[in-house]
């Protein structure tokens, strides 16, 4: 027969903090700078692409147009997360605003890849003359800009993560901005290769072909980013190592008492921070929510833990560990 439940809300006060991520001021500033640089270069490349009739150069410019929007979205997400950090409407903080921006940026990349495919196929079917020298000059300038932007964002990533354990979820908003810049750099390289091939070998078909190669590359990066951000937004992380660590802790208790997990929910609330709700059935009268939390205290990534204890006598229909 079960006795009334012992419940814990994870704190001794109802007004405790729910901001589990401190933000990334350096990344916010760097993203804003890169957005401005990208927007300026975007205008130059699109105008040059139309003027010199280069599909590869136009593809690079089209990339930059969507990247400028995506980078602006990333910068806006940082600002919004910081502005609403103390807003009590956000039950577990505002970090997922940044993750949502990363997801939206990845969707922009998919759109650009599709546009590249369409434009490249059109140029393959209907070839047009290209002003090679002018197009190569603009593509080289675009590549230099992209590499400079990648350096800015790379330094922001290094400064923020210095001294922390590396995790592929460090800052997905910053990663999305970095992927956009890398995509620009890659398409710039492909554009230069295509233009050189066309100018010296007469392979004009190489220009739209490189556009297709660039589209595939960008699509692969976008899908990877969508998977990472999507898992967090959908709270699909019950396979994270911290979950098994919680199960192992409860199994260690089972060695001296009849204790099992009947409900367990773990989800990410920050780059390296998780919240957990744990419901147990036990015959140990000494077991309390506070004692469970003390056992889990060594897991630094568990920043918000709620524990519920259900009492019962030892019976043959013991709830299985789940």
C-alpha positions as CSV (number, residue, x, y, z in Angstrom):
1,X,0.0,0.0,0.0
2,X,1.4,3.3,-1.0
3,X,1.7,6.2,1.4
4,X,1.3,9.9,0.5
5,X,4.1,11.2,-1.8
6,X,7.1,13.2,-0.6
7,X,7.7,15.9,-3.2
8,X,10.5,18.3,-3.9
9,X,10.4,21.3,-6.3
10,X,14.1,21.5,-6.5
11,X,14.6,24.5,-4.2
12,X,13.8,25.8,-0.8
13,X,12.3,28.9,-2.4
14,X,9.6,29.4,-5.0
15,X,11.5,32.5,-6.4
16,X,14.8,30.8,-7.2
17,X,16.6,31.6,-10.5
18,X,15.7,29.8,-13.7
19,X,18.5,31.2,-15.8
20,X,20.8,28.3,-16.5
21,X,22.9,29.8,-19.2
22,X,25.0,33.0,-18.9
23,X,24.8,33.9,-22.6
24,X,27.7,34.8,-24.9
25,X,28.4,38.5,-25.1
26,X,31.6,38.0,-27.2
27,X,29.6,35.9,-29.7
28,X,26.8,38.4,-29.8
29,X,29.2,41.3,-30.7
30,X,31.2,39.2,-33.2
31,X,28.0,38.0,-34.9
32,X,26.8,41.6,-35.3
33,X,30.1,42.6,-36.9
34,X,30.1,39.7,-39.3
35,X,26.5,40.4,-40.3
36,X,27.4,43.9,-41.3
37,X,30.5,42.8,-43.3
38,X,28.5,40.0,-45.0
39,X,25.7,42.4,-46.0
40,X,28.1,44.7,-47.7
41,X,29.9,41.9,-49.5
42,X,26.6,40.4,-50.5
43,X,25.6,43.5,-52.4
44,X,28.9,43.6,-54.2
45,X,28.9,40.0,-55.3
46,X,25.3,40.0,-56.5
47,X,25.8,43.1,-58.6
48,X,29.1,41.7,-60.0
49,X,27.5,38.3,-60.7
50,X,24.8,39.8,-62.8
51,X,27.2,42.2,-64.5
52,X,29.8,39.5,-65.3
53,X,27.3,36.7,-65.9
54,X,28.8,34.2,-63.5
55,X,26.5,31.6,-61.9
56,X,29.1,30.6,-59.4
57,X,29.6,34.2,-58.4
58,X,25.8,34.8,-58.2
59,X,25.5,31.6,-56.1
60,X,28.1,33.1,-53.7
61,X,26.2,36.3,-53.6
62,X,22.9,34.5,-53.0
63,X,24.5,32.6,-50.2
64,X,25.5,35.9,-48.6
65,X,22.0,37.4,-48.9
66,X,20.5,34.5,-46.8
67,X,23.5,34.4,-44.6
68,X,23.2,38.1,-43.8
69,X,19.6,37.5,-42.7
70,X,20.5,34.4,-40.8
71,X,23.4,36.2,-39.1
72,X,21.1,39.1,-38.2
73,X,18.7,36.5,-36.7
74,X,21.5,35.0,-34.6
75,X,22.5,38.5,-33.3
76,X,18.8,39.2,-32.5
77,X,18.5,35.9,-30.7
78,X,21.4,36.7,-28.4
79,X,19.9,40.1,-27.6
80,X,16.5,38.7,-27.0
81,X,17.8,35.9,-24.7
82,X,19.7,38.5,-22.7
83,X,16.8,41.0,-22.6
84,X,14.2,38.4,-21.4
85,X,16.6,36.5,-19.1
86,X,14.7,37.5,-16.0
87,X,11.2,37.2,-17.5
88,X,9.3,34.7,-15.4
89,X,7.2,33.6,-18.4
90,X,10.2,31.5,-19.5
91,X,10.0,28.6,-17.1
92,X,13.5,27.3,-17.8
93,X,15.2,30.5,-19.1
94,X,15.7,32.0,-22.6
95,X,18.6,29.9,-23.9
96,X,16.4,28.0,-26.4
97,X,15.8,31.4,-28.2
98,X,19.4,31.0,-29.4
99,X,18.8,27.3,-30.4
100,X,15.7,28.3,-32.3
101,X,17.7,30.9,-34.2
102,X,20.2,28.2,-35.1
103,X,17.4,26.0,-36.4
104,X,16.0,28.9,-38.5
105,X,19.5,29.6,-39.9
106,X,19.8,26.0,-41.0
107,X,16.5,26.3,-42.8
108,X,17.8,29.3,-44.6
109,X,20.7,27.2,-45.7
110,X,18.4,24.6,-47.2
111,X,16.5,27.3,-49.1
112,X,19.8,28.6,-50.5
113,X,21.0,25.2,-51.5
114,X,17.7,24.7,-53.4
115,X,18.2,28.1,-55.1
116,X,21.7,27.1,-56.1
117,X,20.5,23.9,-57.7
118,X,17.8,25.7,-59.7
119,X,20.2,28.4,-61.0
120,X,22.9,26.0,-61.8
121,X,20.7,23.6,-63.8
122,X,19.3,26.6,-65.7
123,X,22.9,27.6,-66.7
124,X,23.8,24.1,-67.7
125,X,20.8,23.9,-70.0
126,X,21.3,27.4,-71.3
127,X,25.1,28.3,-71.2
128,X,26.0,32.0,-71.3
129,X,29.3,33.9,-71.7
130,X,31.2,34.9,-68.6
131,X,33.5,37.9,-67.8
132,X,36.2,35.7,-66.2
133,X,38.8,38.2,-64.9
134,X,36.3,40.6,-63.3
135,X,34.4,37.7,-61.7
136,X,37.5,36.1,-60.4
137,X,38.6,39.3,-58.7
138,X,35.2,39.7,-57.0
139,X,35.3,36.0,-55.9
140,X,38.7,36.4,-54.4
141,X,37.6,39.5,-52.5
142,X,34.6,37.5,-51.3
143,X,36.8,34.6,-50.1
144,X,39.0,37.0,-48.2
145,X,36.0,38.5,-46.4
146,X,34.6,35.1,-45.6
147,X,37.9,33.9,-44.1
148,X,38.1,37.1,-42.0
149,X,34.5,36.6,-40.7
150,X,35.3,32.9,-39.9
151,X,38.3,34.1,-37.9
152,X,36.2,36.6,-35.9
153,X,33.6,34.0,-35.1
154,X,36.2,31.3,-34.4
155,X,37.9,33.6,-31.8
156,X,34.5,34.2,-30.2
157,X,34.0,30.4,-29.9
158,X,37.4,29.9,-28.4
159,X,37.0,32.8,-25.9
160,X,33.7,31.5,-24.7
161,X,34.6,27.9,-24.4
162,X,38.1,28.3,-23.0
163,X,38.4,26.3,-19.8
164,X,35.2,24.4,-20.3
165,X,34.7,20.8,-21.2
166,X,34.1,20.5,-25.0
167,X,30.6,19.6,-26.0
168,X,29.1,19.7,-29.5
169,X,26.2,21.7,-28.0
170,X,28.4,24.5,-26.7
171,X,26.7,27.4,-28.6
172,X,24.5,26.2,-31.5
173,X,23.6,29.8,-32.4
174,X,27.2,30.7,-32.8
175,X,27.8,27.4,-34.7
176,X,25.0,28.2,-37.1
177,X,26.6,31.6,-37.8
178,X,30.0,29.9,-38.3
179,X,28.5,27.4,-40.7
180,X,27.0,30.2,-42.8
181,X,30.4,31.8,-43.1
182,X,32.1,28.5,-43.9
183,X,29.5,27.9,-46.6
184,X,30.2,31.3,-48.1
185,X,34.0,30.5,-48.0
186,X,33.4,27.1,-49.6
187,X,31.3,28.5,-52.5
188,X,33.8,31.3,-53.0
189,X,36.6,28.6,-53.5
190,X,34.3,26.7,-55.8
191,X,33.5,29.8,-57.8
192,X,37.2,30.6,-58.2
193,X,38.0,27.1,-59.4
194,X,35.1,27.2,-61.8
195,X,36.1,30.5,-63.2
196,X,39.8,29.6,-63.6
197,X,38.7,26.4,-65.4
198,X,36.5,28.3,-67.7
199,X,39.1,30.9,-68.5
200,X,42.1,28.7,-69.1
201,X,40.5,25.4,-70.3
202,X,37.3,26.7,-71.9
203,X,35.2,24.6,-69.5
204,X,32.3,27.0,-69.1
205,X,30.2,24.1,-67.8
206,X,32.4,24.0,-64.7
207,X,30.8,27.2,-63.4
208,X,27.2,25.8,-63.0
209,X,28.7,22.4,-62.0
210,X,30.5,24.0,-59.1
211,X,27.2,25.6,-58.1
212,X,25.7,22.1,-57.8
213,X,28.6,20.9,-55.8
214,X,28.3,23.9,-53.5
215,X,24.6,23.2,-53.1
216,X,25.2,19.6,-51.9
217,X,27.9,20.8,-49.5
218,X,25.7,23.4,-48.0
219,X,22.7,21.0,-47.7
220,X,24.8,18.5,-45.8
221,X,25.9,21.1,-43.3
222,X,22.4,22.4,-42.9
223,X,20.9,18.9,-42.2
224,X,23.5,18.3,-39.5
225,X,22.7,21.6,-37.9
226,X,18.9,20.9,-38.1
227,X,19.4,17.6,-36.4
228,X,21.4,19.1,-33.5
229,X,19.1,22.0,-32.9
230,X,15.9,19.9,-33.5
231,X,16.9,17.4,-30.8
232,X,17.1,20.2,-28.3
233,X,14.0,22.0,-29.3
234,X,12.0,18.7,-29.2
235,X,13.7,17.6,-25.9
236,X,14.8,14.4,-27.6
237,X,17.9,13.8,-25.4
238,X,16.9,10.9,-23.2
239,X,19.9,9.1,-24.7
240,X,22.4,11.6,-23.2
241,X,25.0,10.1,-20.8
242,X,23.6,12.1,-17.9
243,X,20.4,10.0,-18.1
244,X,22.2,6.7,-17.7
245,X,24.2,8.3,-14.8
246,X,20.9,9.0,-13.0
247,X,19.8,5.4,-13.6
248,X,23.1,4.1,-12.3
249,X,22.7,6.2,-9.1
250,X,19.3,4.7,-8.4
251,X,20.5,1.2,-9.1
252,X,23.2,1.7,-6.5
253,X,20.4,2.5,-3.9
254,X,18.6,-0.7,-5.0
255,X,21.4,-2.7,-3.6
256,X,20.3,-1.9,0.0
257,X,16.6,-1.3,-0.5
258,X,13.7,-1.9,-2.9
259,X,13.9,1.3,-5.0
260,X,13.1,1.8,-8.6
261,X,12.4,4.5,-11.1
262,X,8.8,4.8,-12.3
263,X,9.2,8.1,-14.2
264,X,12.2,10.0,-15.5
265,X,12.4,13.1,-17.6
266,X,15.6,14.9,-18.5
267,X,16.0,17.8,-20.9
268,X,18.5,20.5,-21.7
269,X,18.1,24.0,-20.3
270,X,21.5,25.4,-21.2
271,X,24.5,24.6,-23.3
272,X,25.8,22.3,-20.7
273,X,22.9,22.3,-18.2
274,X,20.1,19.8,-17.8
275,X,16.9,19.7,-15.7
276,X,15.4,16.4,-14.4
277,X,12.2,15.1,-12.9
278,X,12.6,11.8,-11.1
279,X,9.8,9.7,-9.6
280,X,10.7,6.8,-7.4
281,X,9.0,3.9,-5.6
282,X,10.8,2.7,-2.5
283,X,10.4,0.7,0.7
284,X,13.2,2.7,2.4
285,X,11.7,5.1,5.0
286,X,15.0,7.0,5.2
287,X,15.1,7.9,1.5
288,X,14.1,11.5,0.8
289,X,14.1,13.9,-2.2
290,X,17.0,15.7,-0.5
291,X,19.1,12.5,-0.2
292,X,18.6,11.7,-3.8
293,X,19.7,15.2,-4.8
294,X,22.8,14.9,-2.7
295,X,23.7,11.6,-4.5
296,X,23.3,13.4,-7.9
297,X,25.2,16.5,-6.8
298,X,28.4,15.3,-8.4
299,X,26.8,15.7,-11.8
300,X,27.5,19.4,-12.5
301,X,25.3,19.4,-15.6
302,X,22.2,18.7,-13.5
303,X,21.2,22.2,-12.4
304,X,17.5,21.7,-11.6
305,X,16.3,18.5,-10.1
306,X,12.8,17.6,-8.9
307,X,12.3,14.4,-7.0
308,X,9.1,12.5,-6.0
309,X,9.1,9.6,-3.6
310,X,6.3,7.0,-3.5
311,X,6.3,4.6,-0.5
312,X,5.3,1.0,-0.7
313,X,5.9,-2.3,1.1
314,X,8.0,-5.0,-0.6
315,X,5.6,-7.0,-2.9
316,X,5.9,-9.4,-5.8
317,X,4.7,-6.8,-8.2
318,X,7.6,-4.4,-7.8
319,X,7.8,-1.7,-10.4
320,X,10.6,-2.4,-12.8
321,X,13.5,0.0,-13.1
322,X,12.9,2.1,-16.2
